């Protein structure tokens, strides 16, 4: 099933994100973790894509296994940064041949040292170019794209960012998933602005459960996310107690999710990564809310 069709259904639903191994010796353990999450029967699962396409085969293998062996809709990530048109064409074909109908089209993170590189010679500089190529390919795909409630780090301001976001939708993106955020008011404000700008496709908020204090710095570095004082207090109080921090982080994420559902958001994406215990704990907290 295409995610665009799933998003038209009623009820409260949740999806999870997993990542492939970087090396073959880790494949079995990563696959086992993704299968445990698949056994929780989420609405769909997305599988990330290593920098520069280094895990492209593993991404596809895991996405295919999730769908074929466990009956869970998979969303395969595809990035284009520093890739050639020919390479991307081959990877789109691989996804099509694997029978996967959903692609998350992303530019991808720049490798260290690439920030100041001359991008004029690159085949792809922005995700919108990848979206156009997927749309024009001979595959029948549902295309997702990313959005940033707190502004893309390379955009001058939110107005410019929303203009580029609208270009993605006009190019063929059928739904958008947000970068992680920890203050729901930022999401509601963002949603108002993009609707006002004429972007009407479904928006899936992305929630990251922070279950250990070391994740905080990494989350800020990756996303530039604003950390509310309420969350900082949780880290201050429980950060040195791993079990307590895990419980508090799951509770905080659950609280965000309940608030989103209560305010009319029906689909939520959880950046659970390869932690089936975290995914299971959140589902348990929402057992009487989520649609069976």
Secondary structure, DSSP 4 states (H G I P E B T S, - for coil): --HHHHTTS-S-EEEEEE---SSGGGHHHHHHHHHHHHTT--SEEEE---GGGTTHHHHHHHHHHHHHHH--EEEEEEE-TT--HHHHHHHHHHHHHTT--EEEEE--PPPTT-TTS-GGG-S-SSHHHHHHHHHHSSS--EEEEEE-TT--TTSSSHHHHHHHHHHHHHHT--EEEEPP-S-HHHHHHHHHHHHHTT--SEEEEEE----STHHHHHHHHHH-----HHHHHHHHHHTT-HHHHHHHHHHHHHHHHHHHHHTT--EEEE--TT-HHHHHHHHHHTTTTS--
